[in-house]
Amino acid sequence: MPSPCGMLTREGLPCVLPKDHIPKDASFGDPRAIHVAVKDVPWSFEVPGPQPGLNHTYRIVTHPPYCPACKRGNPRLGKAESVEVWQTEVAWRASSARPSGWTPARRVIVEVDWYAPRMAIKEHEAGHDSDAPAKALLDGLAQALNVNDAVFLFRCMANEVDRQRPRTIVRVRNQ
């Protein structure tokens, strides 16, 4: 892949900055004279709509073998369909926003801004529990990046209420 700058980073990767990003008066070692690779570029995406709540994330499903006496199977927890749909949308939006050539490092920082459609039950609380929809978000992101979700370092940067436009804003960068 040809680089816009025409130079390589210290790791030998093509620089993704424009050709004239280094000032003419910059010398070797000047912090302004650094070339940036795709893997170092942060990126973001937005998921419109409300986030799934923790109470609606899982449902009880029954699996065989069925008991002939009571006609029931073994109860287990399964992901609710609405959460799977939201998680799939997260994966699709992350795949679309991911820069071409970006690869995850050993640790990936995920910063999230939640904008929920309603207030919490108590008046002194902000939006909702900030880590409630995090599992579904990280699972969808892991699916898009084809990694184990253990590589993510999750940070909730905002947890607010926006009744007109509920959304989730996600920023991703390598550590």
N, CA and C atoms as a LAMMPS dump frame, in Angstrom:
ITEM: TIMESTEP
0
ITEM: NUMBER OF ATOMS
525
ITEM: BOX BOUNDS ff ff ff
-5.0000000000000000e+02 5.0000000000000000e+02
-5.0000000000000000e+02 5.0000000000000000e+02
-5.0000000000000000e+02 5.0000000000000000e+02
ITEM: ATOMS id mol type element x y z
1 1 1 N 0.849 -1.179 0
2 1 2 C 0 0 0
3 1 3 C 0.894 1.24 0
4 2 1 N 0.775 2.109 -1.015
5 2 2 C 1.595 3.313 -1.027
6 2 3 C 1.151 4.273 0.062
7 3 1 N 2.117 4.935 0.675
8 3 2 C 1.768 5.861 1.744
9 3 3 C 1.648 7.264 1.182
10 4 1 N 0.692 8.077 1.702
11 4 2 C 0.545 9.447 1.225
12 4 3 C 1.818 10.252 1.444
13 5 1 N 2.489 10.005 2.562
14 5 2 C 3.705 10.733 2.923
15 5 3 C 4.903 10.252 2.107
16 6 1 N 4.937 8.962 1.793
17 6 2 C 6.061 8.401 1.064
18 6 3 C 7.166 7.889 1.969
19 7 1 N 7.016 8.054 3.279
20 7 2 C 8.04 7.621 4.231
21 7 3 C 7.519 6.44 5.048
22 8 1 N 8.432 5.826 5.789
23 8 2 C 8.078 4.701 6.647
24 8 3 C 8.248 5.1 8.108
25 9 1 N 7.496 4.427 8.994
26 9 2 C 7.639 4.641 10.429
27 9 3 C 8.861 3.893 10.927
28 10 1 N 9.152 4.019 12.224
29 10 2 C 10.29 3.292 12.806
30 10 3 C 10.144 1.791 12.669
31 11 1 N 8.877 1.323 12.654
32 11 2 C 8.628 -0.113 12.529
33 11 3 C 8.657 -0.58 11.074
34 12 1 N 8.874 0.349 10.132
35 12 2 C 8.91 -0.02 8.726
36 12 3 C 7.546 -0.043 8.067
37 13 1 N 6.519 0.521 8.726
38 13 2 C 5.172 0.577 8.164
39 13 3 C 4.976 1.895 7.435
40 14 1 N 4.119 1.933 6.409
41 14 2 C 3.902 3.18 5.682
42 14 3 C 3.232 4.237 6.562
43 15 1 N 3.678 5.488 6.42
44 15 2 C 3.098 6.614 7.155
45 15 3 C 1.749 6.953 6.536
46 16 1 N 0.735 7.235 7.364
47 16 2 C -0.613 7.52 6.863
48 16 3 C -0.929 9.008 6.833
49 17 1 N -0.009 9.847 7.233
50 17 2 C -0.246 11.279 7.247
51 17 3 C -0.011 11.874 5.853
52 18 1 N -0.556 13.088 5.582
53 18 2 C -0.348 13.693 4.266
54 18 3 C 1.128 13.968 3.99
55 19 1 N 1.449 14.162 2.735
56 19 2 C 2.834 14.318 2.302
57 19 3 C 3.548 15.472 3
58 20 1 N 2.848 16.569 3.254
59 20 2 C 3.484 17.756 3.82
60 20 3 C 3.236 17.904 5.329
61 21 1 N 3.078 16.797 6.049
62 21 2 C 2.751 16.889 7.477
63 21 3 C 3.942 17.29 8.346
64 22 1 N 5.158 17.152 7.854
65 22 2 C 6.338 17.527 8.638
66 22 3 C 6.8 18.914 8.198
67 23 1 N 6.895 19.856 9.147
68 23 2 C 7.34 21.203 8.768
69 23 3 C 8.767 21.183 8.21
70 24 1 N 9.051 22.12 7.322
71 24 2 C 10.369 22.172 6.672
72 24 3 C 11.487 22.466 7.665
73 25 1 N 11.167 23.14 8.783
74 25 2 C 12.201 23.484 9.764
75 25 3 C 12.414 22.388 10.809
76 26 1 N 11.694 21.26 10.709
77 26 2 C 11.832 20.166 11.679
78 26 3 C 13.122 19.4 11.424
79 27 1 N 13.836 19.087 12.501
80 27 2 C 15.074 18.328 12.377
81 27 3 C 14.871 16.918 12.914
82 28 1 N 15.878 16.067 12.751
83 28 2 C 15.795 14.688 13.248
84 28 3 C 15.59 14.712 14.763
85 29 1 N 14.649 13.95 15.265
86 29 2 C 14.362 13.902 16.696
87 29 3 C 13.289 14.89 17.118
88 30 1 N 12.927 15.824 16.237
89 30 2 C 11.861 16.789 16.525
90 30 3 C 10.539 16.021 16.623
91 31 1 N 9.74 16.236 17.703
92 31 2 C 8.48 15.494 17.821
93 31 3 C 7.514 15.761 16.669
94 32 1 N 7.686 16.861 15.953
95 32 2 C 6.823 17.145 14.805
96 32 3 C 7.204 16.306 13.596
97 33 1 N 8.368 15.652 13.642
98 33 2 C 8.864 14.884 12.498
99 33 3 C 8.606 13.396 12.658
100 34 1 N 7.475 13.029 13.231
101 34 2 C 7.161 11.616 13.464
102 34 3 C 6.2 11.128 12.387
103 35 1 N 6.452 9.948 11.874
104 35 2 C 5.566 9.325 10.896
105 35 3 C 4.661 8.352 11.641
106 36 1 N 3.386 8.309 11.267
107 36 2 C 2.378 7.517 11.978
108 36 3 C 1.879 6.39 11.082
109 37 1 N 1.823 5.17 11.636
110 37 2 C 1.323 4.002 10.905
111 37 3 C -0.171 3.83 11.159
112 38 1 N -0.818 3.068 10.293
113 38 2 C -2.261 2.832 10.42
114 38 3 C -2.608 2.224 11.77
115 39 1 N -1.779 1.315 12.264
116 39 2 C -2.093 0.639 13.529
117 39 3 C -2.143 1.613 14.707
118 40 1 N -1.536 2.801 14.547
119 40 2 C -1.518 3.786 15.621
120 40 3 C -2.638 4.821 15.505
121 41 1 N -3.432 4.751 14.461
122 41 2 C -4.486 5.738 14.232
123 41 3 C -5.736 5.352 15.012
124 42 1 N -6.224 6.239 15.91
125 42 2 C -7.481 5.946 16.595
126 42 3 C -8.663 6.098 15.635
127 43 1 N -9.729 5.372 15.895
128 43 2 C -10.911 5.464 15.054
129 43 3 C -12.147 5.346 15.93
130 44 1 N -13.289 5.764 15.395
131 44 2 C -14.515 5.769 16.196
132 44 3 C -15.715 5.454 15.322
133 45 1 N -16.799 5.127 15.992
134 45 2 C -18.074 4.9 15.317
135 45 3 C -19.202 5.163 16.306
136 46 1 N -20.401 5.312 15.764
137 46 2 C -21.581 5.6 16.586
138 46 3 C -22.65 4.563 16.306
139 47 1 N -23.307 4.105 17.38
140 47 2 C -24.427 3.173 17.259
141 47 3 C -25.671 3.929 17.702
142 48 1 N -26.588 4.247 16.784
143 48 2 C -27.789 4.991 17.176
144 48 3 C -28.769 4.103 17.94
145 49 1 N -29.604 4.745 18.718
146 49 2 C -30.636 4.014 19.457
147 49 3 C -30.214 3.678 20.869
148 50 1 N -31.166 3.201 21.667
149 50 2 C -30.874 2.875 23.069
150 50 3 C -30.003 1.63 23.203
151 51 1 N -29.259 1.589 24.291
152 51 2 C -28.421 0.439 24.6
153 51 3 C -29.244 -0.595 25.362
154 52 1 N -28.87 -1.864 25.262
155 52 2 C -29.599 -2.868 26.044
156 52 3 C -29.265 -2.743 27.521
157 53 1 N -30.258 -2.945 28.359
158 53 2 C -30.034 -2.924 29.797
159 53 3 C -29.624 -4.3 30.29
160 54 1 N -29.036 -4.344 31.452
161 54 2 C -28.568 -5.612 32.007
162 54 3 C -29.724 -6.573 32.284
163 55 1 N -30.856 -6.036 32.735
164 55 2 C -31.999 -6.897 33.054
165 55 3 C -32.572 -7.588 31.825
166 56 1 N -32.321 -7.018 30.645
167 56 2 C -32.873 -7.596 29.419
168 56 3 C -31.81 -8.27 28.56
169 57 1 N -30.62 -8.489 29.108
170 57 2 C -29.536 -9.083 28.342
171 57 3 C -29.698 -10.594 28.192
172 58 1 N -30.118 -11.255 29.251
173 58 2 C -30.221 -12.709 29.227
174 58 3 C -31.64 -13.161 29.543
175 59 1 N -31.991 -14.33 29.041
176 59 2 C -33.294 -14.934 29.33
177 59 3 C -33.054 -16.408 29.636
178 60 1 N -34.006 -17.02 30.265
179 60 2 C -33.883 -18.438 30.598
180 60 3 C -34.37 -19.254 29.407
181 61 1 N -33.528 -20.169 28.976
182 61 2 C -33.89 -21.098 27.903
183 61 3 C -33.73 -22.512 28.443
184 62 1 N -34.485 -23.427 27.883
185 62 2 C -34.384 -24.815 28.335
186 62 3 C -33.745 -25.656 27.237
187 63 1 N -32.904 -26.577 27.661
188 63 2 C -32.206 -27.467 26.742
189 63 3 C -32.538 -28.905 27.101
190 64 1 N -32.544 -29.791 26.114
191 64 2 C -32.739 -31.206 26.416
192 64 3 C -31.582 -31.722 27.251
193 65 1 N -31.645 -32.807 27.957
194 65 2 C -32.728 -33.779 27.903
195 65 3 C -33.936 -33.324 28.724
196 66 1 N -35.094 -33.646 28.212
197 66 2 C -36.324 -33.285 28.903
198 66 3 C -36.684 -34.337 29.934
199 67 1 N -37.239 -33.86 31.023
200 67 2 C -37.696 -34.757 32.085
201 67 3 C -39.069 -35.296 31.679
202 68 1 N -39.232 -36.624 31.581
203 68 2 C -40.535 -37.166 31.168
204 68 3 C -41.639 -36.897 32.187
205 69 1 N -41.27 -36.731 33.451
206 69 2 C -42.285 -36.519 34.485
207 69 3 C -42.831 -35.091 34.449
208 70 1 N -41.932 -34.099 34.432
209 70 2 C -42.403 -32.71 34.503
210 70 3 C -42.428 -32.013 33.148
211 71 1 N -41.939 -32.674 32.1
212 71 2 C -41.942 -32.144 30.728
213 71 3 C -41.098 -30.87 30.567
214 72 1 N -40.042 -30.741 31.366
215 72 2 C -39.152 -29.575 31.269
216 72 3 C -37.74 -30.025 30.968
217 73 1 N -36.97 -29.107 30.407
218 73 2 C -35.562 -29.382 30.128
219 73 3 C -34.673 -28.731 31.167
220 74 1 N -33.391 -28.695 30.906
221 74 2 C -32.434 -28.06 31.811
222 74 3 C -32.429 -26.553 31.582
223 75 1 N -32.758 -25.767 32.602
224 75 2 C -32.759 -24.313 32.396
225 75 3 C -31.335 -23.76 32.339
226 76 1 N -31.107 -22.855 31.407
227 76 2 C -29.817 -22.182 31.246
228 76 3 C -30.085 -20.736 30.85
229 77 1 N -29.02 -19.916 30.923
230 77 2 C -29.14 -18.536 30.483
231 77 3 C -28.738 -18.428 29.014
232 78 1 N -29.538 -17.721 28.251
233 78 2 C -29.239 -17.468 26.841
234 78 3 C -29.382 -15.984 26.574
235 79 1 N -28.692 -15.496 25.561
236 79 2 C -28.735 -14.083 25.226
237 79 3 C -30.082 -13.742 24.598
238 80 1 N -30.667 -12.64 25.02
239 80 2 C -31.942 -12.2 24.467
240 80 3 C -31.759 -11.785 23.006
241 81 1 N -32.804 -11.955 22.21
242 81 2 C -32.72 -11.661 20.778
243 81 3 C -32.43 -10.182 20.511
244 82 1 N -33.008 -9.287 21.306
245 82 2 C -32.781 -7.851 21.096
246 82 3 C -31.313 -7.483 21.339
247 83 1 N -30.681 -8.158 22.286
248 83 2 C -29.272 -7.907 22.57
249 83 3 C -28.403 -8.433 21.426
250 84 1 N -28.762 -9.585 20.878
251 84 2 C -28.013 -10.129 19.75
252 84 3 C -28.105 -9.21 18.539
253 85 1 N -29.274 -8.617 18.318
254 85 2 C -29.443 -7.684 17.2
255 85 3 C -28.56 -6.453 17.412
256 86 1 N -28.553 -5.895 18.629
257 86 2 C -27.738 -4.715 18.936
258 86 3 C -26.249 -5.049 18.806
259 87 1 N -25.871 -6.201 19.28
260 87 2 C -24.476 -6.645 19.211
261 87 3 C -24.032 -6.819 17.753
262 88 1 N -24.905 -7.334 16.91
263 88 2 C -24.603 -7.48 15.489
264 88 3 C -24.445 -6.118 14.833
265 89 1 N -25.276 -5.151 15.23
266 89 2 C -25.144 -3.803 14.682
267 89 3 C -23.815 -3.171 15.105
268 90 1 N -23.412 -3.398 16.356
269 90 2 C -22.112 -2.906 16.826
270 90 3 C -20.998 -3.502 15.962
271 91 1 N -21.059 -4.797 15.715
272 91 2 C -20.032 -5.464 14.909
273 91 3 C -20.009 -4.904 13.491
274 92 1 N -21.18 -4.685 12.9
275 92 2 C -21.246 -4.164 11.543
276 92 3 C -20.685 -2.747 11.464
277 93 1 N -21.073 -1.889 12.411
278 93 2 C -20.597 -0.496 12.408
279 93 3 C -19.092 -0.431 12.693
280 94 1 N -18.593 -1.295 13.57
281 94 2 C -17.152 -1.32 13.847
282 94 3 C -16.38 -1.779 12.616
283 95 1 N -16.879 -2.782 11.926
284 95 2 C -16.211 -3.266 10.708
285 95 3 C -16.185 -2.183 9.636
286 96 1 N -17.263 -1.417 9.538
287 96 2 C -17.341 -0.353 8.537
288 96 3 C -16.418 0.814 8.87
289 97 1 N -16.263 1.126 10.154
290 97 2 C -15.463 2.28 10.568
291 97 3 C -13.977 1.965 10.691
292 98 1 N -13.638 0.723 10.809
293 98 2 C -12.237 0.322 11.003
294 98 3 C -11.389 0.712 9.794
295 99 1 N -10.302 1.458 10.017
296 99 2 C -9.452 1.852 8.885
297 99 3 C -8.806 0.636 8.223
298 100 1 N -8.665 0.713 6.925
299 100 2 C -8.027 -0.363 6.179
300 100 3 C -6.581 -0.523 6.65
301 101 1 N -6.207 -1.732 6.997
302 101 2 C -4.847 -2.002 7.453
303 101 3 C -4.66 -1.885 8.959
304 102 1 N -5.688 -1.445 9.683
305 102 2 C -5.562 -1.318 11.139
306 102 3 C -5.602 -2.707 11.752
307 103 1 N -4.634 -3.009 12.624
308 103 2 C -4.611 -4.295 13.316
309 103 3 C -4.572 -4.055 14.816
310 104 1 N -5.294 -4.861 15.586
311 104 2 C -5.277 -4.67 17.035
312 104 3 C -3.933 -5.06 17.636
313 105 1 N -3.524 -4.303 18.643
314 105 2 C -2.297 -4.607 19.38
315 105 3 C -2.626 -5.616 20.483
316 106 1 N -1.668 -5.855 21.36
317 106 2 C -1.891 -6.774 22.478
318 106 3 C -3.026 -6.285 23.366
319 107 1 N -3.124 -4.975 23.551
320 107 2 C -4.212 -4.353 24.313
321 107 3 C -4.837 -3.254 23.465
322 108 1 N -6.166 -3.184 23.477
323 108 2 C -6.904 -2.187 22.708
324 108 3 C -7.76 -1.384 23.685
325 109 1 N -7.598 -0.072 23.651
326 109 2 C -8.374 0.81 24.533
327 109 3 C -9.697 1.143 23.851
328 110 1 N -10.795 0.898 24.562
329 110 2 C -12.132 1.186 24.053
330 110 3 C -12.771 2.209 24.987
331 111 1 N -12.983 3.417 24.467
332 111 2 C -13.625 4.482 25.239
333 111 3 C -15.05 4.652 24.723
334 112 1 N -16 4.725 25.661
335 112 2 C -17.413 4.749 25.286
336 112 3 C -18.129 5.923 25.939
337 113 1 N -18.998 6.558 25.158
338 113 2 C -19.931 7.566 25.672
339 113 3 C -21.327 6.988 25.508
340 114 1 N -22.033 6.811 26.629
341 114 2 C -23.413 6.32 26.591
342 114 3 C -24.349 7.524 26.657
343 115 1 N -25.351 7.555 25.815
344 115 2 C -26.418 8.551 25.892
345 115 3 C -27.722 7.774 25.91
346 116 1 N -28.262 7.586 27.106
347 116 2 C -29.452 6.754 27.312
348 116 3 C -30.724 7.572 27.06
349 117 1 N -31.842 6.905 26.714
350 117 2 C -33.082 7.631 26.425
351 117 3 C -33.883 8.045 27.66
352 118 1 N -33.516 7.541 28.823
353 118 2 C -34.324 7.887 30.003
354 118 3 C -33.456 7.989 31.247
355 119 1 N -34.032 8.597 32.254
356 119 2 C -33.35 8.772 33.531
357 119 3 C -33.333 7.449 34.294
358 120 1 N -32.444 7.393 35.245
359 120 2 C -32.406 6.241 36.142
360 120 3 C -33.583 6.351 37.119
361 121 1 N -33.775 5.346 37.918
362 121 2 C -34.906 5.322 38.843
363 121 3 C -34.777 6.401 39.903
364 122 1 N -33.585 6.574 40.452
365 122 2 C -33.381 7.592 41.475
366 122 3 C -32.977 8.901 40.817
367 123 1 N -33.471 10.01 41.329
368 123 2 C -33.238 11.298 40.685
369 123 3 C -31.777 11.735 40.712
370 124 1 N -31.006 11.336 41.716
371 124 2 C -29.614 11.79 41.803
372 124 3 C -28.669 11.01 40.881
373 125 1 N -29.155 9.946 40.257
374 125 2 C -28.312 9.154 39.369
375 125 3 C -28.34 9.726 37.955
376 126 1 N -27.272 9.498 37.205
377 126 2 C -27.201 9.97 35.816
378 126 3 C -27.995 9.017 34.931
379 127 1 N -27.463 8.608 33.795
380 127 2 C -28.172 7.75 32.855
381 127 3 C -28.533 6.404 33.442
382 128 1 N -27.763 5.399 33.13
383 128 2 C -27.99 4.054 33.656
384 128 3 C -26.657 3.532 34.166
385 129 1 N -26.66 2.322 34.636
386 129 2 C -25.424 1.695 35.096
387 129 3 C -24.443 1.684 33.924
388 130 1 N -23.284 2.282 34.105
389 130 2 C -22.378 2.491 32.969
390 130 3 C -21.774 1.209 32.398
391 131 1 N -21.759 0.144 33.177
392 131 2 C -21.17 -1.084 32.64
393 131 3 C -22.214 -2.118 32.232
394 132 1 N -23.5 -1.792 32.34
395 132 2 C -24.544 -2.759 31.995
396 132 3 C -24.492 -3.197 30.53
397 133 1 N -24.46 -2.286 29.552
398 133 2 C -24.41 -2.73 28.16
399 133 3 C -22.993 -2.998 27.649
400 134 1 N -22.002 -2.877 28.52
401 134 2 C -20.605 -3.008 28.086
402 134 3 C -20.301 -4.402 27.542
403 135 1 N -20.827 -5.445 28.148
404 135 2 C -20.54 -6.815 27.703
405 135 3 C -21.015 -7.03 26.275
406 136 1 N -22.238 -6.58 25.971
407 136 2 C -22.76 -6.737 24.611
408 136 3 C -21.938 -5.919 23.617
409 137 1 N -21.529 -4.721 24.01
410 137 2 C -20.719 -3.866 23.144
411 137 3 C -19.363 -4.514 22.853
412 138 1 N -18.683 -4.973 23.889
413 138 2 C -17.357 -5.568 23.712
414 138 3 C -17.423 -6.886 22.942
415 139 1 N -18.486 -7.652 23.134
416 139 2 C -18.652 -8.888 22.367
417 139 3 C -18.823 -8.582 20.877
418 140 1 N -19.624 -7.553 20.564
419 140 2 C -19.814 -7.166 19.165
420 140 3 C -18.53 -6.643 18.549
421 141 1 N -17.786 -5.847 19.309
422 141 2 C -16.52 -5.299 18.825
423 141 3 C -15.494 -6.42 18.617
424 142 1 N -15.46 -7.376 19.541
425 142 2 C -14.549 -8.516 19.403
426 142 3 C -14.886 -9.341 18.166
427 143 1 N -16.165 -9.472 17.875
428 143 2 C -16.597 -10.193 16.681
429 143 3 C -16.118 -9.457 15.421
430 144 1 N -16.212 -8.127 15.421
431 144 2 C -15.791 -7.341 14.255
432 144 3 C -14.281 -7.393 14.043
433 145 1 N -13.519 -7.388 15.128
434 145 2 C -12.056 -7.374 15.031
435 145 3 C -11.447 -8.77 15.01
436 146 1 N -12.297 -9.776 15.239
437 146 2 C -11.86 -11.174 15.268
438 146 3 C -10.789 -11.399 16.336
439 147 1 N -11.071 -10.906 17.553
440 147 2 C -10.169 -11.072 18.689
441 147 3 C -10.974 -11.547 19.895
442 148 1 N -10.268 -11.984 20.926
443 148 2 C -10.891 -12.31 22.202
444 148 3 C -11.172 -10.993 22.917
445 149 1 N -12.334 -10.848 23.54
446 149 2 C -12.658 -9.574 24.19
447 149 3 C -11.804 -9.292 25.422
448 150 1 N -10.919 -10.204 25.797
449 150 2 C -10.008 -9.961 26.915
450 150 3 C -8.922 -8.938 26.557
451 151 1 N -8.728 -8.628 25.27
452 151 2 C -7.713 -7.645 24.879
453 151 3 C -8.173 -6.213 25.125
454 152 1 N -9.476 -6.011 25.386
455 152 2 C -10.007 -4.664 25.523
456 152 3 C -9.793 -4.087 26.917
457 153 1 N -9.402 -2.83 26.956
458 153 2 C -9.361 -2.042 28.19
459 153 3 C -10.513 -1.059 28.079
460 154 1 N -11.59 -1.311 28.821
461 154 2 C -12.838 -0.558 28.692
462 154 3 C -12.818 0.687 29.57
463 155 1 N -13.223 1.809 28.992
464 155 2 C -13.337 3.067 29.737
465 155 3 C -14.662 3.731 29.391
466 156 1 N -15.448 4.021 30.4
467 156 2 C -16.691 4.766 30.194
468 156 3 C -16.376 6.24 30.411
469 157 1 N -16.479 7.047 29.359
470 157 2 C -16.108 8.456 29.427
471 157 3 C -17.307 9.355 29.706
472 158 1 N -18.514 8.933 29.331
473 158 2 C -19.727 9.721 29.576
474 158 3 C -20.894 8.764 29.759
475 159 1 N -21.796 9.134 30.639
476 159 2 C -22.997 8.35 30.908
477 159 3 C -24.127 9.344 31.141
478 160 1 N -24.726 9.8 30.051
479 160 2 C -25.696 10.89 30.116
480 160 3 C -27.048 10.461 29.568
481 161 1 N -28.031 11.357 29.707
482 161 2 C -29.371 11.125 29.193
483 161 3 C -29.601 12.05 28.001
484 162 1 N -30.069 11.491 26.895
485 162 2 C -30.452 12.261 25.722
486 162 3 C -31.731 11.625 25.184
487 163 1 N -32.87 12.187 25.573
488 163 2 C -34.156 11.588 25.194
489 163 3 C -34.415 11.689 23.697
490 164 1 N -33.928 12.765 23.061
491 164 2 C -34.185 12.969 21.633
492 164 3 C -33.339 12.039 20.763
493 165 1 N -32.099 11.805 21.162
494 165 2 C -31.181 11.031 20.319
495 165 3 C -30.302 10.089 21.149
496 166 1 N -30.857 8.985 21.652
497 166 2 C -30.015 8.03 22.39
498 166 3 C -29.017 7.383 21.434
499 167 1 N -27.786 7.173 21.931
500 167 2 C -26.743 6.626 21.076
501 167 3 C -25.576 6.152 21.921
502 168 1 N -24.673 5.459 21.274
503 168 2 C -23.431 5.02 21.882
504 168 3 C -22.297 5.455 20.962
505 169 1 N -21.335 6.181 21.49
506 169 2 C -20.174 6.6 20.713
507 169 3 C -18.973 5.811 21.221
508 170 1 N -18.29 5.145 20.311
509 170 2 C -17.175 4.265 20.675
510 170 3 C -15.905 4.766 19.978
511 171 1 N -14.837 4.914 20.764
512 171 2 C -13.521 5.265 20.232
513 171 3 C -12.57 4.112 20.506
514 172 1 N -11.801 3.717 19.491
515 172 2 C -10.927 2.55 19.597
516 172 3 C -9.503 2.977 19.237
517 173 1 N -8.529 2.546 20.048
518 173 2 C -7.132 2.795 19.721
519 173 3 C -6.266 1.734 20.382
520 174 1 N -5.118 1.518 19.813
521 174 2 C -4.161 0.571 20.402
522 174 3 C -3.46 1.219 21.585
523 175 1 N -3.078 0.41 22.541
524 175 2 C -2.363 0.928 23.718
525 175 3 C -0.932 1.206 23.368
